[in-house]
Amino acid sequence: MERTTFLDYYRIRANREGIPHEFSRTGAVIDYKAVDERSGETVALKLIPIASIDSAAREQFEQGARAAERIHHLNIA
């Protein structure tokens, strides 16, 4: 598996065969086991394909993301 880093710090973990460790899937949204390369901590990384959500839901998600951005805590990406 190619080493891909998301948001500059989060790398998806892969199993021995190189397959990404996916632990949950809801529709097009996939949760992966990842590592925060700054702290070495295991984290959950949720990937949401933008094309899979409508514009109103996208705006609501982006508002929530902007609010979460203001929170500074080791356990919150």
C-alpha positions in Angstrom: 0.0 0.0 0.0 1.3 3.4 -0.9 1.9 5.6 2.2 -0.7 8.3 2.1 -0.8 11.0 4.7 -4.1 13.0 5.4 -4.2 16.5 6.9 -0.4 16.4 7.1 -0.3 14.2 10.2 -2.6 11.1 9.9 -1.5 7.9 8.3 -3.9 5.0 7.7 -2.6 1.7 9.2 -2.5 -1.3 7.0 -2.5 -5.0 7.8 0.3 -7.5 6.9 -1.1 -7.7 3.3 -0.9 -4.0 2.9 -4.7 -3.5 3.0 -5.9 -0.4 4.9 -7.4 -1.3 8.3 -11.1 -0.4 7.7 -13.2 -0.8 10.9 -16.5 0.8 9.9 -18.4 1.7 6.7 -21.7 3.5 6.5 -22.7 4.1 2.9 -19.8 6.0 1.2 -18.2 7.0 4.6 -15.3 4.8 5.7 -13.7 4.8 9.1 -10.0 3.7 9.2 -7.6 2.9 11.9 -4.8 5.5 11.6 -1.9 6.9 13.5 -1.2 10.5 14.5 2.4 10.9 13.4 3.0 13.7 15.8 2.1 11.8 19.0 2.2 8.1 17.7 -1.4 7.7 19.1 -3.9 5.5 17.3 -6.9 7.5 16.0 -10.0 6.9 13.9 -9.9 8.7 10.6 -13.3 9.2 8.8 -13.1 9.7 5.1 -16.2 11.3 3.5 -16.4 11.6 -0.3 -17.6 15.1 -1.0 -19.5 13.9 -4.0 -21.6 11.6 -1.8 -23.4 14.3 0.2 -25.8 17.1 -0.9 -24.9 20.8 -0.6 -27.0 21.4 2.6 -25.4 18.5 4.4 -22.0 19.5 3.2 -22.5 23.1 4.6 -23.6 21.7 7.9 -20.6 19.4 8.0 -18.2 22.2 7.2 -19.7 24.4 10.0 -19.1 21.5 12.4 -15.6 21.1 11.2 -14.9 24.8 11.6 -16.2 24.6 15.2 -14.1 21.5 15.9 -11.1 23.3 14.5 -11.2 25.7 17.4 -10.9 22.8 19.9 -7.4 21.9 20.8 -7.1 18.5 22.5 -4.8 15.5 21.8 -7.7 13.2 21.2 -9.5 15.4 18.6 -8.1 15.5 15.1 
